[in-house]
Amino acid sequence: MLVALVYVFECRSRSIQENRLNFESETSRSIYYLILYLLPSLCLLIYFIVPTNQEAAKLQALQMSPCPNKEFFLEETFVVLSDPFWLKFIIMFAIPAIAVLIFGNIIFHVSCCIFYLYMAPGAMTSLRTRLIQRRFFIGMFAQTGFPICFKSYINADAEKVTYSKFIAHFLE
């Protein structure tokens, strides 16, 4: 989903005529999106190291987190990763690296839009076109920003407790 937001803001940034920071060729743009899709997709490689003995993996998960949710016992549980090294690696390196990559690109394209629409509008476009582009940018920003903020606000209470316990356990 976040790569789609990069695409939305990159397209908006690319459509501003004065923007000199856009891609010159379709090949470089395709390589850019290929990298943006492939790097986060490397996390899917953890499915190749799924424990074959799920009962032993569940026992190891219980040793790492002795008080799991009741669904751990009531429903069929599939342990994807039980090796503490890979858990720490993913939590401490992979997830932050992907977040920096994706959010860095989103922030870059948003800042290009803000700069070329508000701070240094060029003389190549008419005043009316600039006003329409500004309104469209604000609407697009609201359309993508509010759902993310609203979702994080709703899930914040339940996820804060879970993630803080999970991260605190592995930092011990």
C-alpha positions as CSV (number, residue, x, y, z in Angstrom):
1,M,0.0,0.0,0.0
2,L,2.8,2.4,0.9
3,V,4.5,2.0,-2.5
4,A,1.2,3.0,-4.1
5,L,1.4,6.3,-2.1
6,V,4.9,6.8,-3.4
7,Y,3.5,6.4,-6.9
8,V,0.7,8.8,-6.3
9,F,3.0,11.6,-5.0
10,E,5.6,10.9,-7.6
11,C,3.0,11.3,-10.4
12,R,1.8,14.5,-8.8
13,S,5.4,15.8,-8.5
14,R,6.2,14.7,-12.1
15,S,3.2,16.6,-13.5
16,I,4.5,20.0,-12.3
17,Q,6.4,21.5,-15.2
18,E,8.9,23.4,-13.2
19,N,10.0,20.3,-11.3
20,R,13.6,19.5,-12.3
21,L,13.9,16.6,-9.9
22,N,11.8,14.1,-12.0
23,F,12.9,11.2,-14.0
24,E,14.2,11.9,-17.5
25,S,13.4,8.5,-19.0
26,E,10.8,5.7,-18.5
27,T,13.7,3.2,-18.0
28,S,15.0,5.0,-15.0
29,R,11.5,5.4,-13.6
30,S,10.9,1.7,-14.1
31,I,14.1,0.8,-12.3
32,Y,13.1,3.1,-9.4
33,Y,9.8,1.4,-8.9
34,L,11.4,-2.0,-9.4
35,I,13.7,-1.2,-6.5
36,L,10.9,0.1,-4.4
37,Y,8.9,-3.1,-4.9
38,L,11.7,-5.6,-4.6
39,L,13.5,-4.3,-1.5
40,P,10.4,-4.6,0.8
41,S,9.5,-7.9,-0.9
42,L,12.8,-9.4,0.3
43,C,11.1,-9.8,3.7
44,L,9.0,-12.5,2.2
45,L,12.1,-14.6,2.1
46,I,11.5,-15.4,5.8
47,Y,8.9,-17.9,4.6
48,F,11.7,-20.1,3.3
49,I,13.0,-20.5,6.9
50,V,9.7,-21.5,8.4
51,P,10.3,-24.1,11.1
52,T,9.3,-27.6,9.9
53,N,8.4,-28.8,13.5
54,Q,5.6,-26.4,14.4
55,E,5.1,-27.9,17.9
56,A,8.8,-27.2,18.8
57,A,8.4,-23.7,17.3
58,K,5.3,-23.0,19.4
59,L,7.2,-24.1,22.5
60,Q,10.1,-21.8,21.6
61,A,7.6,-19.0,21.0
62,L,6.1,-19.6,24.4
63,Q,9.5,-19.5,26.0
64,M,10.2,-16.1,24.4
65,S,6.7,-14.7,25.2
66,P,5.4,-16.7,28.2
67,C,2.0,-14.9,28.2
68,P,0.5,-15.0,24.7
69,N,-3.1,-14.2,23.7
70,K,-5.7,-16.9,24.3
71,E,-6.0,-17.4,20.5
72,F,-2.5,-18.9,20.6
73,F,-4.1,-21.9,22.4
74,L,-7.6,-21.9,20.9
75,E,-6.9,-21.6,17.2
76,E,-4.5,-23.2,14.8
77,T,-1.3,-21.2,15.2
78,F,1.4,-21.1,12.5
79,V,4.8,-19.9,13.7
80,V,6.6,-18.3,10.8
81,L,9.8,-17.3,12.6
82,S,11.1,-18.7,15.9
83,D,14.9,-18.0,15.6
84,P,15.8,-15.2,18.0
85,F,18.5,-13.9,15.7
86,W,16.2,-13.5,12.7
87,L,13.5,-11.9,14.9
88,K,15.9,-9.3,16.2
89,F,17.3,-8.7,12.7
90,I,13.9,-8.1,11.3
91,I,12.7,-5.9,14.1
92,M,16.0,-3.9,14.5
93,F,17.1,-3.6,10.9
94,A,14.6,-4.8,8.2
95,I,11.5,-3.0,9.3
96,P,13.2,0.3,10.0
97,A,15.1,0.2,6.7
98,I,11.9,-0.4,4.8
99,A,10.1,2.3,6.7
100,V,12.9,4.8,6.0
101,L,13.0,3.8,2.3
102,I,9.2,4.2,1.7
103,F,8.6,7.2,3.9
104,G,11.7,8.9,2.7
105,N,10.5,8.7,-0.9
106,I,7.0,9.9,0.1
107,I,8.5,12.8,2.0
108,F,10.8,13.7,-0.9
109,H,8.0,13.8,-3.5
110,V,5.7,15.7,-1.2
111,S,8.4,18.2,-0.5
112,C,9.0,18.6,-4.2
113,C,5.3,19.3,-4.7
114,I,5.2,21.8,-1.8
115,F,8.4,23.6,-3.1
116,Y,7.3,23.9,-6.7
117,L,3.6,24.7,-5.9
118,Y,4.0,27.1,-3.0
119,M,7.6,28.3,-2.4
120,A,9.0,28.7,-6.0
121,P,6.1,28.7,-8.4
122,G,7.4,29.1,-12.0
123,A,6.3,31.6,-14.6
124,M,5.6,28.8,-17.1
125,T,2.1,28.1,-15.7
126,S,-0.8,30.5,-15.4
127,L,-2.1,31.6,-12.0
128,R,-5.3,29.6,-12.5
129,T,-3.4,26.4,-13.3
130,R,-1.3,26.9,-10.2
131,L,-4.4,27.4,-8.0
132,I,-6.0,24.2,-9.5
133,Q,-2.7,22.3,-8.9
134,R,-2.6,23.5,-5.3
135,R,-6.2,22.5,-4.6
136,F,-5.6,19.1,-6.2
137,F,-2.5,18.6,-4.1
138,I,-4.3,19.5,-0.9
139,G,-7.2,17.2,-1.8
140,M,-4.8,14.4,-2.6
141,F,-2.9,14.9,0.6
142,A,-6.1,14.9,2.6
143,Q,-7.4,11.8,0.8
144,T,-4.2,9.8,1.6
145,G,-3.2,11.4,4.9
146,F,-6.5,11.3,6.9
147,P,-7.1,7.5,6.5
148,I,-3.6,6.7,7.6
149,C,-3.9,8.9,10.6
150,F,-7.4,7.6,11.4
151,K,-6.3,4.0,11.1
152,S,-3.3,4.5,13.3
153,Y,-5.5,6.3,15.9
154,I,-8.0,3.4,16.0
155,N,-5.3,0.7,16.1
156,A,-3.0,2.6,18.4
157,D,-4.4,1.5,21.7
158,A,-4.5,-2.2,20.9
159,E,-1.2,-2.3,19.0
160,K,0.8,-0.1,21.4
161,V,0.6,-2.6,24.2
162,T,1.3,-5.6,21.9
163,Y,4.3,-4.0,20.1
164,S,5.8,-2.4,23.2
165,K,5.8,-5.8,25.0
166,F,7.1,-7.6,21.9
167,I,10.0,-5.1,21.3
168,A,10.8,-4.8,25.1
169,H,11.1,-8.6,25.3
170,F,13.7,-8.8,22.5
171,L,15.7,-5.8,23.7
172,E,16.3,-7.5,27.0
